[in-house]
């Protein structure tokens, strides 16, 4: 896999593929480390706002969702749609 340009600055851990589960549907999808990092930011932004910890940066979430739609369309449908 070639190096993909990330939509924003985030920490990509040096690890192999990780299975991620949609907390609402229970469906799972295996993601590479860069996609896990983007997914974690998207979900973290929304969760922080839901818990009243911080205001969600919706521009950042939108960039992450657009990135998923381009580079991981199947994962987008399973995990984020």
The first five atom37 places (N, CA, C, CB, O) and aatype in JSON, in Angstrom:
{
  "aatype": [20, 20, 20, 20, 20, 20, 20, 20, 20, 20, 20, 20, 20, 20, 20, 20, 20, 20, 20, 20, 20, 20, 20, 20, 20, 20, 20, 20, 20, 20, 20, 20, 20, 20, 20, 20, 20, 20, 20, 20, 20, 20, 20, 20, 20, 20, 20, 20, 20, 20, 20, 20, 20, 20, 20, 20, 20, 20, 20, 20, 20, 20, 20, 20, 20, 20, 20, 20, 20, 20, 20, 20, 20, 20, 20, 20, 20, 20, 20, 20, 20],
  "atom_mask": [
    [1, 1, 1, 1, 1],
    [1, 1, 1, 1, 1],
    [1, 1, 1, 1, 1],
    [1, 1, 1, 1, 1],
    [1, 1, 1, 1, 1],
    [1, 1, 1, 1, 1],
    [1, 1, 1, 1, 1],
    [1, 1, 1, 1, 1],
    [1, 1, 1, 1, 1],
    [1, 1, 1, 1, 1],
    [1, 1, 1, 1, 1],
    [1, 1, 1, 1, 1],
    [1, 1, 1, 1, 1],
    [1, 1, 1, 1, 1],
    [1, 1, 1, 1, 1],
    [1, 1, 1, 1, 1],
    [1, 1, 1, 1, 1],
    [1, 1, 1, 1, 1],
    [1, 1, 1, 1, 1],
    [1, 1, 1, 1, 1],
    [1, 1, 1, 1, 1],
    [1, 1, 1, 1, 1],
    [1, 1, 1, 1, 1],
    [1, 1, 1, 1, 1],
    [1, 1, 1, 1, 1],
    [1, 1, 1, 1, 1],
    [1, 1, 1, 1, 1],
    [1, 1, 1, 1, 1],
    [1, 1, 1, 1, 1],
    [1, 1, 1, 1, 1],
    [1, 1, 1, 1, 1],
    [1, 1, 1, 1, 1],
    [1, 1, 1, 1, 1],
    [1, 1, 1, 1, 1],
    [1, 1, 1, 1, 1],
    [1, 1, 1, 1, 1],
    [1, 1, 1, 1, 1],
    [1, 1, 1, 1, 1],
    [1, 1, 1, 1, 1],
    [1, 1, 1, 1, 1],
    [1, 1, 1, 1, 1],
    [1, 1, 1, 1, 1],
    [1, 1, 1, 1, 1],
    [1, 1, 1, 1, 1],
    [1, 1, 1, 1, 1],
    [1, 1, 1, 1, 1],
    [1, 1, 1, 1, 1],
    [1, 1, 1, 1, 1],
    [1, 1, 1, 1, 1],
    [1, 1, 1, 1, 1],
    [1, 1, 1, 1, 1],
    [1, 1, 1, 1, 1],
    [1, 1, 1, 1, 1],
    [1, 1, 1, 1, 1],
    [1, 1, 1, 1, 1],
    [1, 1, 1, 1, 1],
    [1, 1, 1, 1, 1],
    [1, 1, 1, 1, 1],
    [1, 1, 1, 1, 1],
    [1, 1, 1, 1, 1],
    [1, 1, 1, 1, 1],
    [1, 1, 1, 1, 1],
    [1, 1, 1, 1, 1],
    [1, 1, 1, 1, 1],
    [1, 1, 1, 1, 1],
    [1, 1, 1, 1, 1],
    [1, 1, 1, 1, 1],
    [1, 1, 1, 1, 1],
    [1, 1, 1, 1, 1],
    [1, 1, 1, 1, 1],
    [1, 1, 1, 1, 1],
    [1, 1, 1, 1, 1],
    [1, 1, 1, 1, 1],
    [1, 1, 1, 1, 1],
    [1, 1, 1, 1, 1],
    [1, 1, 1, 1, 1],
    [1, 1, 1, 1, 1],
    [1, 1, 1, 1, 1],
    [1, 1, 1, 1, 1],
    [1, 1, 1, 1, 1],
    [1, 1, 1, 1, 1]
  ],
  "atom_positions": [
    [[0.85, -1.19, 0.0], [0.0, 0.0, 0.0], [0.89, 1.24, 0.0], [-0.97, 0.0, 1.23], [1.86, 1.33, 0.76]],
    [[0.56, 2.19, -0.85], [1.34, 3.42, -0.89], [0.94, 4.34, 0.26], [1.14, 4.14, -2.24], [-0.12, 4.18, 0.87]],
    [[1.81, 5.28, 0.54], [1.57, 6.25, 1.61], [0.38, 7.14, 1.22], [2.84, 7.11, 1.88], [0.41, 7.78, 0.17]],
    [[-0.62, 7.19, 2.05], [-1.79, 8.02, 1.77], [-1.69, 9.32, 2.55], [-3.11, 7.26, 2.12], [-1.31, 9.33, 3.72]],
    [[-2.04, 10.41, 1.91], [-2.04, 11.72, 2.56], [-3.18, 11.76, 3.57], [-2.18, 12.88, 1.51], [-4.34, 11.56, 3.21]],
    [[-2.87, 12.02, 4.83], [-3.91, 12.1, 5.87], [-4.64, 13.43, 5.78], [-3.29, 11.91, 7.28], [-4.06, 14.42, 5.33]],
    [[-5.9, 13.47, 6.19], [-6.68, 14.7, 6.07], [-6.34, 15.76, 7.11], [-8.13, 14.38, 6.17], [-6.72, 16.93, 6.96]],
    [[-5.64, 15.37, 8.15], [-5.24, 16.27, 9.23], [-4.11, 15.6, 10.0], [-6.45, 16.62, 10.18], [-3.84, 14.41, 9.81]],
    [[-3.47, 16.36, 10.85], [-2.38, 15.81, 11.66], [-2.97, 14.89, 12.72], [-1.55, 16.95, 12.31], [-3.87, 15.27, 13.47]],
    [[-2.45, 13.67, 12.78], [-2.88, 12.72, 13.81], [-1.78, 11.68, 13.99], [-4.24, 12.04, 13.43], [-0.92, 11.5, 13.13]],
    [[-1.81, 11.02, 15.11], [-0.8, 10.03, 15.47], [-1.16, 8.68, 14.87], [-0.66, 9.92, 17.01], [-2.2, 8.1, 15.2]],
    [[-0.3, 8.17, 13.99], [-0.48, 6.85, 13.4], [0.45, 5.89, 14.14], [-0.19, 6.85, 11.85], [1.67, 6.03, 14.08]],
    [[-0.14, 4.93, 14.82], [0.66, 3.96, 15.57], [1.26, 2.93, 14.63], [-0.19, 3.27, 16.64], [0.67, 2.59, 13.61]],
    [[2.41, 2.45, 14.98], [3.12, 1.46, 14.18], [2.6, 0.07, 14.55], [4.66, 1.55, 14.4], [3.14, -0.6, 15.43]],
    [[1.53, -0.33, 13.87], [0.94, -1.64, 14.14], [0.27, -2.14, 12.86], [-0.08, -1.58, 15.32], [0.05, -1.39, 11.92]],
    [[-0.03, -3.41, 12.85], [-0.68, -4.01, 11.7], [-2.16, -3.67, 11.64], [-0.5, -5.51, 11.72], [-2.64, -2.83, 12.4]],
    [[-2.86, -4.33, 10.76], [-4.3, -4.08, 10.64], [-5.04, -4.33, 11.95], [-4.88, -4.95, 9.54], [-4.67, -5.2, 12.74]],
    [[-6.1, -3.54, 12.16], [-6.9, -3.62, 13.38], [-8.37, -3.75, 13.0], [-6.67, -2.36, 14.29], [-8.86, -3.05, 12.11]],
    [[-9.07, -4.66, 13.66], [-10.51, -4.79, 13.43], [-11.23, -3.76, 14.28], [-11.0, -6.24, 13.77], [-11.05, -3.69, 15.49]],
    [[-12.06, -2.95, 13.63], [-12.81, -1.88, 14.28], [-14.29, -2.23, 14.16], [-12.5, -0.47, 13.65], [-14.74, -2.69, 13.11]],
    [[-15.05, -2.01, 15.23], [-16.47, -2.33, 15.24], [-17.31, -1.07, 15.34], [-16.8, -3.28, 16.39], [-17.04, -0.2, 16.18]],
    [[-18.32, -0.97, 14.5], [-19.27, 0.13, 14.55], [-20.07, -0.02, 15.84], [-20.21, 0.14, 13.28], [-20.72, -1.05, 16.04]],
    [[-20.04, 0.98, 16.73], [-20.72, 0.84, 18.02], [-22.24, 0.81, 17.91], [-20.31, 1.97, 18.92], [-22.92, 0.42, 18.86]],
    [[-22.77, 1.22, 16.79], [-24.23, 1.27, 16.61], [-24.77, 0.02, 15.92], [-24.61, 2.5, 15.81], [-25.82, -0.5, 16.32]],
    [[-24.07, -0.47, 14.9], [-24.57, -1.62, 14.14], [-23.95, -2.94, 14.59], [-24.31, -1.42, 12.67], [-24.53, -4.01, 14.37]],
    [[-22.78, -2.87, 15.22], [-22.07, -4.08, 15.61], [-21.25, -4.69, 14.48], [-23.04, -5.1, 16.12], [-20.55, -5.68, 14.69]],
    [[-21.32, -4.11, 13.28], [-20.53, -4.61, 12.15], [-19.07, -4.22, 12.33], [-21.08, -4.06, 10.81], [-18.76, -3.19, 12.93]],
    [[-18.17, -5.06, 11.81], [-16.74, -4.81, 11.94], [-16.08, -4.71, 10.58], [-16.08, -5.91, 12.77], [-16.58, -5.22, 9.58]],
    [[-14.92, -4.03, 10.58], [-14.12, -3.9, 9.36], [-12.66, -3.78, 9.79], [-14.56, -2.66, 8.5], [-12.36, -3.15, 10.8]],
    [[-11.76, -4.39, 9.03], [-10.33, -4.34, 9.36], [-9.69, -3.15, 8.64], [-9.62, -5.66, 8.96], [-9.82, -3.0, 7.43]],
    [[-9.0, -2.31, 9.42], [-8.38, -1.1, 8.9], [-6.87, -1.13, 9.09], [-8.96, 0.13, 9.6], [-6.36, -1.73, 10.04]],
    [[-6.16, -0.48, 8.17], [-4.72, -0.26, 8.32], [-4.52, 0.85, 9.36], [-4.06, 0.13, 6.94], [-5.46, 1.55, 9.71]],
    [[-3.3, 1.0, 9.84], [-2.99, 1.92, 10.93], [-3.38, 3.36, 10.62], [-1.53, 1.85, 11.25], [-3.89, 4.06, 11.5]],
    [[-3.15, 3.83, 9.39], [-3.5, 5.22, 9.07], [-5.01, 5.44, 9.13], [-2.97, 5.59, 7.69], [-5.47, 6.49, 9.59]],
    [[-5.78, 4.46, 8.67], [-7.24, 4.58, 8.72], [-7.75, 4.52, 10.16], [-7.89, 3.46, 7.89], [-8.72, 5.19, 10.51]],
    [[-7.11, 3.71, 11.0], [-7.48, 3.66, 12.43], [-7.27, 5.03, 13.06], [-6.65, 2.57, 13.2], [-8.11, 5.49, 13.83]],
    [[-6.17, 5.68, 12.74], [-5.87, 7.0, 13.31], [-6.95, 8.02, 12.91], [-4.48, 7.49, 12.84], [-7.43, 8.78, 13.75]],
    [[-7.34, 8.02, 11.63], [-8.37, 8.95, 11.16], [-9.71, 8.61, 11.81], [-8.48, 8.9, 9.61], [-10.43, 9.51, 12.24]],
    [[-10.05, 7.34, 11.88], [-11.3, 6.9, 12.51], [-11.34, 7.33, 13.98], [-11.44, 5.36, 12.41], [-12.36, 7.82, 14.46]],
    [[-10.24, 7.14, 14.69], [-10.18, 7.52, 16.11], [-10.43, 9.01, 16.31], [-8.82, 7.13, 16.71], [-11.09, 9.41, 17.27]],
    [[-9.9, 9.84, 15.42], [-10.12, 11.28, 15.52], [-11.59, 11.61, 15.27], [-9.23, 12.04, 14.52], [-12.19, 12.38, 16.02]],
    [[-12.17, 11.03, 14.24], [-13.59, 11.27, 13.93], [-14.46, 10.91, 15.12], [-14.02, 10.46, 12.69], [-15.29, 11.7, 15.55]],
    [[-14.27, 9.71, 15.64], [-15.11, 9.25, 16.75], [-14.8, 10.02, 18.03], [-14.9, 7.75, 16.97], [-15.71, 10.32, 18.81]],
    [[-13.54, 10.33, 18.26], [-13.16, 11.08, 19.46], [-13.77, 12.47, 19.49], [-11.66, 11.19, 19.55], [-14.24, 12.92, 20.54]],
    [[-13.79, 13.15, 18.35], [-14.41, 14.48, 18.27], [-15.88, 14.4, 18.66], [-14.26, 15.06, 16.84], [-16.37, 15.2, 19.46]],
    [[-16.58, 13.44, 18.09], [-18.03, 13.32, 18.34], [-18.31, 12.88, 19.78], [-18.65, 12.32, 17.37], [-19.25, 13.37, 20.4]],
    [[-17.52, 11.98, 20.29], [-17.72, 11.48, 21.65], [-17.45, 12.57, 22.69], [-16.81, 10.28, 21.91], [-18.18, 12.69, 23.67]],
    [[-16.4, 13.36, 22.47], [-16.08, 14.44, 23.41], [-17.23, 15.43, 23.5], [-14.79, 15.17, 22.99], [-17.58, 15.89, 24.59]],
    [[-17.83, 15.75, 22.36], [-18.97, 16.68, 22.39], [-20.18, 16.03, 23.06], [-19.34, 17.13, 20.97], [-20.87, 16.68, 23.86]],
    [[-20.45, 14.78, 22.74], [-21.59, 14.08, 23.33], [-21.49, 14.01, 24.86], [-21.7, 12.67, 22.75], [-22.5, 14.04, 25.56]],
    [[-20.27, 13.91, 25.36], [-20.06, 13.83, 26.81], [-19.87, 15.2, 27.46], [-18.86, 12.97, 27.11], [-19.64, 15.29, 28.66]],
    [[-19.97, 16.26, 26.66], [-19.83, 17.61, 27.19], [-18.41, 17.99, 27.55], [-20.68, 17.76, 28.38], [-18.2, 18.92, 28.33]],
    [[-17.43, 17.3, 26.98], [-16.04, 17.57, 27.31], [-15.41, 18.64, 26.42], [-15.24, 16.31, 27.2], [-14.51, 19.36, 26.85]],
    [[-15.88, 18.73, 25.19], [-15.33, 19.7, 24.23], [-16.31, 19.89, 23.1], [-13.95, 19.23, 23.69], [-17.16, 19.04, 22.84]],
    [[-16.18, 21.02, 22.43], [-17.02, 21.27, 21.25], [-16.41, 20.51, 20.08], [-17.13, 22.8, 20.95], [-15.2, 20.57, 19.85]],
    [[-17.26, 19.8, 19.33], [-16.79, 19.02, 18.2], [-16.3, 19.93, 17.08], [-17.91, 18.1, 17.68], [-16.95, 20.92, 16.74]],
    [[-15.15, 19.59, 16.51], [-14.61, 20.29, 15.35], [-15.19, 19.61, 14.11], [-13.03, 20.28, 15.34], [-14.59, 18.68, 13.57]],
    [[-16.35, 20.08, 13.66], [-17.06, 19.44, 12.57], [-16.31, 19.54, 11.25], [-18.44, 20.04, 12.41], [-16.48, 18.67, 10.39]],
    [[-15.5, 20.56, 11.07], [-14.69, 20.66, 9.85], [-13.68, 19.51, 9.8], [-13.95, 22.04, 9.79], [-13.46, 18.91, 8.74]],
    [[-13.1, 19.22, 10.92], [-12.15, 18.1, 11.01], [-12.86, 16.77, 10.77], [-11.45, 18.09, 12.39], [-12.34, 15.9, 10.07]],
    [[-14.04, 16.6, 11.37], [-14.82, 15.38, 11.16], [-15.15, 15.22, 9.67], [-16.13, 15.4, 12.0], [-15.01, 14.13, 9.12]],
    [[-15.59, 16.29, 9.03], [-15.95, 16.24, 7.61], [-14.74, 15.85, 6.75], [-16.52, 17.59, 7.15], [-14.87, 15.05, 5.82]],
    [[-13.57, 16.41, 7.05], [-12.36, 16.05, 6.32], [-12.05, 14.56, 6.49], [-11.17, 16.9, 6.8], [-11.65, 13.88, 5.53]],
    [[-12.23, 14.06, 7.7], [-11.99, 12.64, 7.95], [-12.98, 11.76, 7.2], [-12.07, 12.35, 9.43], [-12.6, 10.73, 6.64]],
    [[-14.25, 12.15, 7.2], [-15.27, 11.38, 6.48], [-15.0, 11.39, 4.98], [-16.66, 11.95, 6.76], [-15.14, 10.36, 4.31]],
    [[-14.61, 12.54, 4.45], [-14.28, 12.63, 3.02], [-13.08, 11.74, 2.69], [-13.98, 14.09, 2.63], [-13.06, 11.09, 1.64]],
    [[-12.08, 11.71, 3.58], [-10.9, 10.86, 3.39], [-11.33, 9.4, 3.32], [-9.88, 11.09, 4.53], [-10.88, 8.66, 2.44]],
    [[-12.19, 8.99, 4.26], [-12.67, 7.6, 4.27], [-13.43, 7.29, 2.99], [-13.56, 7.35, 5.49], [-13.25, 6.22, 2.41]],
    [[-14.29, 8.19, 2.54], [-15.06, 7.96, 1.32], [-14.14, 7.75, 0.12], [-16.02, 9.13, 1.06], [-14.46, 6.97, -0.77]],
    [[-13.01, 8.45, 0.1], [-12.06, 8.32, -1.02], [-11.19, 7.08, -0.91], [-11.19, 9.54, -1.09], [-11.06, 6.33, -1.87]],
    [[-10.58, 6.85, 0.26], [-9.58, 5.8, 0.4], [-10.1, 4.49, 0.96], [-8.49, 6.29, 1.27], [-9.51, 3.44, 0.71]],
    [[-11.17, 4.53, 1.71], [-11.71, 3.33, 2.35], [-13.24, 3.31, 2.21], [-11.3, 3.27, 3.85], [-13.95, 3.32, 3.22]],
    [[-13.76, 3.3, 0.96], [-15.21, 3.41, 0.78], [-16.01, 2.27, 1.43], [-15.53, 3.45, -0.68], [-17.1, 2.51, 1.95]],
    [[-15.5, 1.05, 1.41], [-16.22, -0.06, 2.04], [-16.24, 0.13, 3.56], [-15.56, -1.43, 1.67], [-17.27, -0.08, 4.21]],
    [[-15.1, 0.51, 4.12], [-15.03, 0.76, 5.56], [-15.94, 1.9, 5.94], [-13.58, 1.06, 5.99], [-16.59, 1.86, 6.99]],
    [[-16.0, 2.93, 5.11], [-16.89, 4.07, 5.36], [-18.33, 3.59, 5.5], [-16.78, 5.13, 4.21], [-19.03, 3.98, 6.44]],
    [[-18.76, 2.74, 4.58], [-20.14, 2.25, 4.61], [-20.42, 1.4, 5.86], [-20.42, 1.42, 3.36], [-21.53, 1.46, 6.4]],
    [[-19.45, 0.64, 6.3], [-19.63, -0.23, 7.47], [-19.52, 0.55, 8.78], [-18.59, -1.37, 7.45], [-20.32, 0.35, 9.69]],
    [[-18.54, 1.43, 8.87], [-18.23, 2.06, 10.15], [-18.79, 3.46, 10.36], [-16.79, 2.1, 10.3], [-19.02, 3.86, 11.5]],
    [[-19.0, 4.21, 9.29], [-19.3, 5.63, 9.46], [-20.6, 6.11, 8.81], [-18.19, 6.42, 8.92], [-21.05, 7.22, 9.11]],
    [[-21.19, 5.33, 7.95], [-22.38, 5.77, 7.23], [-23.62, 5.64, 8.09], [-22.55, 4.97, 5.95], [-24.72, 5.97, 7.64]]
  ]
}
